Amino acid sequence: MKFLSIREYFYRLSNKAILLVTFAVASIGAAEFLRDLQPMVEGDTVMVVFGVITALAFAELTLVNMWYIPQRIRLIRQEFSLGLKLERYAQPVILRLVVIVSAVMWYAVGYFLTGDLAFVLLAAAVLLLFFFLWPTRTRACRELELKPDQRQMVLHDLDLR
């Protein structure tokens, strides 16, 4: 992601996060709108669908957020330039948010198929995780383990040059 200032960088990152959260909420709304009064899946199959979708969402969230993203951020920390660190940091952050949105979409599909409100509650819980992992300046400083002078530049919008 190309940027001219730190303010622009976080502005663009926040805009992408807002777009993703809007997409997540819209997927739940679309599932409610498209769902018939009679669910497609009934009886014992609901528990199977619940188990499969929950396992998929949990595996996706765990593998990406606990293994892949920290590994990528460790590599980014080794960069010398703050500009390069921030430029490379955007990709794992957006990927992390996309994975959270895809987990919400799994729950939206489950709600569409079964009509069970447990899927909506789980989607809301995952959306809370989305807001907890929102890309902020302090999160970037903490995850990238910035030096004090770099931290000041990020936190106080100082020039990169």
N, C-alpha and C positions, 0 to 999 in steps of 0.2 A: 504494500500500500504506500503510494507516494504521498508525501506531505511537505508543506513548507514551514510549518511551525508545530509546536507541541499542542497548542490549542486546537489547531485544525486536525491533528492526528486523533485526539480523543473525541473531537466532534464527529469525525467520520466513523470512528469505532462505535460510538454511542448510537449513531444513526443506523448502522448495520444491526446492532443489538435490538433497537426498537423495531426495525423491520422484521427481524426473526421472531420476537415475542408477539408481534401482531399476527404473523403467520401461524404461530402456535395457537393463539386464542381463536383465530378464524377457523382453524381445523376442528376445534371442539364445537364451535358454532355451526359449522357445516355438517358435522356429524349429527347434531341435534336437528338441524333443518331437514336433512336427507333421510333421517331415520323414520321408518313407518311406525304406526302405532303398534303393530305386531312385530316383535323382534325376529330377526332371521335365525338366530340360534336360541334354542330353549332347552330346558331340562338339565341333564348332567353335562351336556356339551358346554354349557356356560362356564363351568368350573375348569374344563380343559382349556377353553379359550382364554380364560383369566390366567391360568398358570402359564400357558405358552407366551402370551403377550407380556406378562410381568417378567418372565425369565428373559425374554428378548430385550426388553427395555433395561432391566437391571444389568445384564451382561454388557450391553452397549455402553451404558453410563459408566460402569465400573472399569471396563477395559480402556476406554478412551480417557476418562478423567483421572484414573488412578495409575495408569501405566504409560500410555502414549504421550499425553500432554506434558507431564513432568519430565519425561525423557527429552522431548523437543525443547522445553524451556531450559534444561540443563545445557544443551548445546548452544542455545542463544546466549546464555550468560557468558560464554567464553569470548564473545565478540568484544572488540576494544571500543568501537565507536558507539555512542548512544544512539545516533541516527540509525545505524544498522541493527542495533538491538531492538529498537522500537519497530522498525520495518519488518523484521523477521518475527517479532512477538505477535503481530496482528493475526497471522495465519493460525497458530494454535488456539488463540482466543476465540476466533470466529468458528473454528472447527469444534471447540468445546461447546459453544452455544448452539451450533447446528445439531450436534448430537443430542443435546437436551431437547431441542425442538422435535427431533425425530422420535424421541421417547414419548413426548406428548402426543405426537401423531399416532404412535402405536396404541396409546390409550384411547384416542379418538376413534380409531378403527374398532377397538374392542367395544366401545360404547355404541358405535353404529351397529355392530353385529348383534349385540346382546340387549342393549337398552339398560344395562346395569349401571347404577349411579356410582358404584365403586370405582369404575374407570375414570369418571369425572373427578372424583376425589383424589385419585392417584395422579391424574394429570395436573391438578392444582398443586399437589405436593412437589411434583417435578418442576412446575413453574416457579415455586418458591426457591428451588435450587438454582434456577435460571437467574433470579434476582440476587441471590446470594453470590453468584459468580459473575455479576455484572462487571464489565471492564472499567475500572476506575484508575486514577493516577496512583493511589496508594497501593492497590493490588499489583499494578505493574512494577512499582518500586520494590515491593516485597518479593514478588515472584522472580524478578530479574536480579535481585540482590545488588541494586545499584550502589555505587560509591556515593559518599556524601555530596560531592559536587554535582554528580549526575542526578541524584535525588532532588536537590534544590532546583535544578533546571526543569525537571518534570513537574514538581509540585507547584512551582511559582512561575511557569510559562516563560522561562528565560530562553534566550536565543540559542539555537544549536551550534552556531558558528562562533 
